[in-house]
């Protein structure tokens, strides 16, 4: 059994360490809400952190709903677009 005071087996984490050539994707699913607002993003984003589908119009979050609830209705996204953009189905 190792001595509990012996921390030599732990590697210290450097929070400001360089990440070499790693670059985060510019895709909306990886952007923060502030970035989407700044970009004036319009579209649908699947927020995997909150498990919600978000509907954005010109950088404003207009509607969000849980993925579980949205998956119960196969027409949910089309119906939401119809509602948000006042579109008529013919």
Secondary structure, 3 states (H helix, E strand, C coil): CCCCCCCCCCCCCCCCCCCCCCCCCCCHHHCCHHHHHHHCCCEEEEECCCCEEEEEECCEEEEEEEHHHHHCCCCHHHHHHHHHCCCCCC
